[in-house]
């Protein structure tokens, strides 16, 4: 992970976490439907999809050309992407489907539905333009392993709690019919619950918590032992705890599938522990001896310390600038390896120069 001495604790779920892993057999369809044509918007759905795409590329190691990012997509566009994905997933790969957008349940059968950008608030055509979850799971089951990661609920309301179809009561969806055994289904909420937004991160609450989990936050969640990998069981436990900590106790994430499935390996430790800050230097004791002029050697060390301090400032400023350029480019710009390398070199150079300046500065005041 890209870290800076003065910004270790501020890294968010939008930041890339580089593991060096490769998942060349994987394929991903990442959907964020935020601006509906006839229904209320879904706040932050596009940011949710973009952040998941970044994670898939940087941490999971899915090649960028094997990740389809769909924003404000229709039923037909999503189906076409699912067909490409199920046909393109390699023999040892995972087909990933991420969804951020509206969901509902059939008013007649209770079947769970995902709502594309052009679904209308008209009971006569509502279901015809929706995409049944069972269809998505059918495509996922064609791959060696499938993951449906869905930040939505099926209660027929938006993230603001407003109904999508006035005057209609949606049947509470049933989870009795399990997904195919090859499919891991990670859902934002239980039957009758809402999928809420997380204003501080500008993401859906489920997306925010799940990304924190699979970026390494859930490593060791169950047994306290960090091994650089996050399993589905660890991630689910972490997400439940995080949502409760945020006061979102009315939203119960659901995990169906293999709890031993591994989201990513080679994950770094949390950013806050990546680079320890230098220990504070105690102030020198007051001496009763008369002050003596500093020696030529001490004056030389002071000059070097000043130069190192200035160099540290320039290096850290350079690291901050390249990090800002990396984040402003967005995941759609593809890999930005040059900026990543420049950021890391400048950051570590600034840290080393700063520590050297502190050491030399201390040496000029000691006897």
C-alpha positions in Angstrom: 0.0 0.0 0.0 1.1 3.5 -0.7 1.8 5.2 2.6 3.2 8.5 3.8 4.8 9.3 7.1 2.2 12.0 7.8 -0.8 10.1 6.3 -0.7 6.5 7.5 -4.0 6.6 9.3 -5.9 8.4 6.5 -5.7 5.7 3.8 -9.2 4.9 2.7 -11.0 2.0 0.8 -10.5 3.8 -2.5 -6.7 3.5 -2.2 -5.1 0.6 -4.1 -3.5 -2.2 -2.1 -0.8 -3.9 -4.1 -0.1 -7.5 -3.3 1.9 -8.6 -6.4 -0.6 -11.5 -6.9 -1.8 -12.5 -10.4 -5.3 -13.9 -11.2 -5.0 -14.2 -15.0 -7.9 -16.7 -15.1 -10.3 -14.4 -13.3 -12.9 -12.2 -15.0 -15.0 -9.5 -13.4 -18.2 -7.7 -14.2 -18.5 -4.6 -11.9 -21.8 -2.7 -12.1 -22.6 0.6 -10.4 -26.1 2.0 -11.3 -26.4 5.4 -9.7 -28.4 7.7 -12.0 -31.7 5.9 -12.8 -33.9 7.2 -15.6 -37.2 6.6 -13.8 -36.3 5.7 -10.2 -34.5 7.5 -7.4 -30.7 7.7 -7.7 -28.5 5.5 -5.6 -25.9 7.7 -3.8 -22.3 6.6 -4.3 -23.0 3.6 -6.5 -20.5 4.7 -9.2 -17.8 5.3 -6.5 -18.6 1.8 -5.1 -18.0 0.2 -8.4 -14.8 2.1 -9.2 -13.3 1.2 -5.8 -14.1 -2.5 -6.2 -12.5 -2.4 -9.7 -9.4 -0.9 -8.1 -9.3 -3.7 -5.5 -9.8 -6.4 -8.1 -6.9 -5.1 -10.2 -4.4 -4.1 -7.4 -5.0 -6.7 -4.7 -6.6 -9.7 -6.4 -4.5 -9.2 -9.5 -7.2 -9.4 -12.2 -5.7 -8.0 -15.4 -7.4 -4.7 -16.3 -8.6 -5.9 -19.7 -10.5 -8.7 -17.9 -12.5 -6.3 -15.7 -15.7 -4.8 -17.2 -16.8 -1.6 -15.4 -20.5 -0.8 -16.2 -22.1 2.4 -14.9 -25.8 3.2 -15.4 -26.2 0.0 -17.4 -29.3 -1.6 -18.8 -30.5 -5.2 -18.4 -29.2 -6.1 -21.9 -25.8 -4.6 -21.3 -25.4 -6.5 -18.0 -26.5 -9.8 -19.6 -24.1 -9.4 -22.4 -21.2 -8.7 -19.9 -22.2 -11.8 -17.9 -22.1 -14.0 -21.0 -18.7 -12.7 -21.9 -17.5 -13.3 -18.3 -18.8 -16.9 -18.1 -17.2 -17.7 -21.4 -13.9 -16.0 -20.6 -13.2 -17.2 -17.1 -10.2 -19.6 -17.1 -10.1 -23.2 -15.8 -8.8 -22.1 -12.4 -10.4 -18.7 -12.3 -13.2 -16.9 -10.5 -16.0 -15.0 -12.1 -16.7 -11.9 -10.1 -20.0 -9.9 -10.2 -20.2 -6.8 -8.1 -23.5 -4.9 -8.0 -24.3 -1.5 -6.5 -27.7 -0.3 -7.3 -31.4 -0.9 -6.7 -32.8 -4.3 -5.9 -36.3 -5.5 -5.3 -38.3 -8.7 -5.0 -41.1 -9.9 -7.3 -44.5 -8.9 -5.9 -45.8 -12.2 -7.0 -43.1 -14.8 -6.5 -40.6 -13.1 -4.1 -37.8 -13.7 -6.6 -34.9 -11.3 -6.0 -34.3 -8.8 -8.8 -31.6 -6.4 -9.8 -32.8 -3.2 -11.4 -31.0 -1.8 -14.4 -30.9 1.9 -15.3 -34.1 1.9 -17.3 -36.5 0.1 -15.0 -39.8 2.1 -14.8 -41.9 2.8 -11.7 -44.8 1.0 -13.5 -46.1 -2.3 -12.1 -47.0 -3.5 -15.6 -43.3 -3.4 -16.8 -41.3 -3.3 -13.6 -40.3 -6.9 -13.5 -39.9 -7.3 -17.3 -37.0 -4.8 -17.3 -35.4 -6.2 -14.1 -32.7 -8.9 -14.0 -33.4 -11.9 -11.7 -30.6 -12.8 -9.3 -31.1 -16.5 -10.4 -30.1 -15.5 -13.9 -26.9 -13.9 -12.6 -26.2 -17.0 -10.4 -26.7 -19.2 -13.4 -23.9 -17.4 -15.3 -21.7 -17.5 -12.2 -22.2 -21.3 -11.9 -20.7 -21.8 -15.3 -17.3 -20.7 -14.0 -15.1 -22.8 -11.8 -15.9 -20.4 -8.9 -18.3 -17.5 -8.9 -18.8 -14.5 -6.5 -21.8 -12.3 -6.4 -20.9 -9.3 -4.2 -24.1 -7.2 -4.0 -24.5 -3.9 -2.2 -28.3 -3.8 -2.5 -31.4 -4.9 -0.7 -34.5 -6.5 -2.0 -37.1 -4.6 0.0 -38.0 -2.3 -3.0 -36.6 0.9 -1.4 -33.6 3.0 -2.0 -30.6 3.8 0.2 -32.7 6.8 1.5 -35.5 4.5 2.6 -38.0 5.8 0.0 -40.1 3.2 -1.9 -39.3 2.5 -5.6 -42.8 1.7 -6.6 -45.5 3.7 -4.7 -48.4 1.7 -3.4 -46.7 -1.7 -3.9 -45.6 -4.1 -1.2 -42.8 -6.4 -2.2 -42.8 -9.9 -0.9 -40.0 -10.6 1.6 -37.4 -12.6 -0.4 -36.7 -16.1 0.7 -33.1 -17.4 1.0 -34.3 -21.0 1.3 -33.2 -21.7 -2.2 -29.5 -21.7 -1.9 -27.3 -20.5 -4.7 -25.3 -23.1 -6.7 -22.5 -24.6 -4.6 -19.9 -23.0 -6.9 -21.3 -19.5 -6.1 -20.4 -17.3 -3.1 -23.2 -14.8 -2.6 -22.3 -11.9 -0.3 -25.3 -9.6 0.2 -25.6 -6.3 2.0 -28.7 -7.0 4.1 -31.1 -9.7 5.3 -34.8 -10.1 4.3 -36.8 -6.9 4.8 -33.7 -4.8 5.7 -32.3 -1.8 3.9 -28.9 -1.3 2.3 -27.7 2.0 3.7 -25.2 4.6 2.7 -22.0 5.5 4.7 -21.7 9.3 4.4 -18.1 9.7 5.8 -16.6 7.5 3.1 -19.1 8.4 0.3 -19.8 4.7 -0.3 -22.5 2.3 0.5 -22.0 1.1 4.0 -21.7 -2.5 2.9 -19.2 -1.6 0.1 -17.1 0.5 2.6 -17.0 -2.3 5.2 -16.3 -5.1 2.7 -13.5 -3.3 0.9 -11.9 -2.6 4.3 -12.1 -6.3 5.0 -10.6 -7.6 1.8 -7.9 -5.0 1.8 -6.5 -6.7 4.8 -8.6 -5.4 7.7 -10.2 -8.9 8.2 -6.9 -10.8 8.3 -6.8 -12.6 11.6 -10.4 -11.5 12.5 -11.4 -15.0 13.8 -8.2 -16.3 15.4 -6.0 -13.2 15.8 -3.3 -14.7 13.5 -2.3 -12.6 10.5 -1.2 -14.7 7.5 -1.6 -12.1 4.7 -4.9 -13.7 3.4 -8.6 -13.0 4.0 -11.2 -15.7 3.8 -14.9 -15.3 3.3 -15.6 -16.2 7.0 -13.0 -13.6 8.2 -14.4 -10.9 5.9 -18.0 -11.6 7.0 -17.2 -11.4 10.7 -15.2 -8.1 10.1 -18.1 -6.5 8.2 -20.7 -7.4 10.8 -18.4 -5.9 13.5 -17.7 -2.7 11.5 -21.3 -2.0 10.7 -22.3 -2.4 14.3 -19.4 -0.1 15.3 -20.9 2.5 12.9 -24.3 2.1 14.5 -25.8 0.4 11.5 -27.4 -2.4 13.5 -30.5 -2.7 11.3 -28.4 -4.1 8.4 -27.3 -7.7 8.6 -25.0 -8.8 5.8 -25.6 -12.3 4.5 -22.9 -14.7 3.3 -23.9 -17.9 1.4 -21.2 -20.2 0.1 -17.8 -21.6 1.0 -16.5 -19.7 4.1 -13.0 -20.8 3.3 -12.9 -19.0 -0.1 -9.9 -16.7 -0.1 -10.5 -13.2 -1.5 -6.8 -12.2 -1.7 -3.3 -13.3 -0.6 -0.1 -11.3 0.0 -2.0 -8.5 1.8 0.2 -6.0 3.7 -0.4 -5.3 7.4 -2.7 -2.3 8.2 -1.4 1.0 7.1 -1.1 2.4 10.6 1.5 -0.3 11.4 3.4 -0.1 8.1 6.0 2.4 9.1 6.6 3.1 12.8 7.1 6.7 13.7 10.5 7.6 15.3 10.6 7.5 19.1 10.4 11.0 20.6 13.8 12.3 21.6 14.0 13.4 25.3 15.0 17.0 26.0 18.6 17.3 27.2 19.1 17.7 31.0 19.9 21.2 32.2 23.5 21.5 33.1 25.0 23.8 35.7 28.2 24.1 33.7 28.8 27.3 31.8 27.9 27.2 28.2 30.8 26.5 25.8 30.9 27.4 22.1 30.1 24.5 19.8 33.0 22.8 18.1 33.6 22.9 14.4 32.5 19.3 14.2 29.1 20.2 15.8 28.6 23.1 13.5 29.2 20.8 10.6 26.7 18.3 11.9 24.1 21.1 12.3 24.6 22.2 8.7 24.1 18.6 7.5 21.0 18.2 9.7 19.5 21.3 8.2 20.2 20.1 4.7 18.7 16.6 5.5 15.6 18.2 7.0 15.1 20.3 3.9 15.6 17.3 1.7 13.0 15.3 3.8 10.5 18.1 3.3 11.0 18.1 -0.5 10.8 14.3 -0.7 7.6 14.1 1.3 6.0 16.9 -0.7 6.9 15.0 -3.9 5.4 11.8 -2.5 2.2 13.7 -1.5 2.0 15.2 -5.0 2.4 11.9 -6.8 -0.2 10.3 -4.5 -2.6 13.0 -5.3 -2.0 12.6 -9.0 -2.5 8.8 -8.7 -5.8 9.2 -6.9 -7.1 12.0 -9.2 -6.5 9.8 -12.2 -9.1 7.3 -11.2 -9.2 3.6 -11.8 -10.3 4.0 -15.3 -6.9 5.3 -16.2 -5.5 1.8 -15.8 -2.2 1.0 -14.1 0.0 4.0 -13.1 3.1 2.1 -12.2 5.4 5.1 -12.7 3.5 7.2 -10.2 3.4 4.3 -7.7 7.2 3.9 -7.9 7.8 7.6 -7.7 5.6 7.8 -4.6 7.3 5.0 -2.9 10.8 6.2 -3.6 10.0 9.8 -2.5 8.2 8.7 0.6 10.9 6.4 1.8 13.6 8.9 0.9 11.8 11.5 2.9 11.5 9.2 5.9 15.2 8.3 5.8 16.3 11.9 5.4 14.0 13.0 8.3 15.3 10.3 10.6 18.9 11.2 9.7 18.2 14.9 10.3 16.8 14.1 13.8 19.8 12.0 14.6 22.4 14.6 13.6 20.4 17.3 15.3 20.4 15.4 18.6 24.1 14.8 18.3 24.8 18.5 18.2 23.4 19.1 21.6 24.8 16.1 23.4 28.2 16.5 25.2 
